[in-house]
Amino acid sequence: MKTNSVYSKICLCAALLFAVIALSSCEKNDLDPSESFDLKVVNASQSSGPQSFTLAGQLLIGGLNYGDASAYISTTSGTRLVAEYKSEPSGSVTATGELYTDNGVRFTTYLVGEGSSRKVKSFKDNLSLPASGRARVKFVHLSDAAPSDINIRNSSGDNLVTNISRYTDSGYQDVNPGTLALRLVGTALRGTVGNFEVTGLESGKIYSIYLTGSTDATLNVQKVAHN
């Protein structure tokens, strides 16, 4: 009987220890002071007004209007880092999300959507340089107005991206510098969503080209430079 009692106590202690470890791993803002990462902050919400951005309780940047992007900001890595966009000057929270990061990585985080549907979306960046004389781009679908799945074509009608889904990003590809003409087509119905031009692409530069807009009238394409 005594043996069974001791065994039961050991099992109980092990279960309690496992529960403590599991709870600690689920804590928000679990920072690792020995590691850091770089974060670019973008306001991609057309009607949001000026925004500040806070990560794990630390203010990183303020004064971001629609289309504005910060430089990369070096900050502490961790898991379940609470990311908050806040309206200025009131300080009321516009949207909240979470980031899971590693040492030395680069992310871009976006405020997307409108009204009560605003949210935070973040994507990992790769700053490998394009081929000589070319620019490098990836595409990010952040629009509620466009179909949930779209193809992105160039001026010749060739697919640059096939079937990119809402709130996802594409892979990188090299394009000619200057102006990139785009035609967005719904994957399912094959109808043209819109025609756009992305100007000012420079040789040797890396860009994210993102689609925003919650109505047909506000559908728009913007770019963010990463180097």
Secondary structure, 3 states (H helix, E strand, C coil): CHHHHHHHHHHHHHHHHHHHHHHHHCCCCEEEEEEEEEEEEEECCCCCCCEEEEECCEEEEEEECCCCECCCEEEEEEECEEEEEEECCCCCEEEEEEECCCCCCEEEEEEECCHHHCEEEEEECCCCCCCCCCEEEEEEECCCCCCCEEEEECCCCCEEEEEEECCCECCCEEECCEEEEEEEEECCCCCEEEEEEEEEECCCCEEEEEEECCCHHHCEEEEEECC
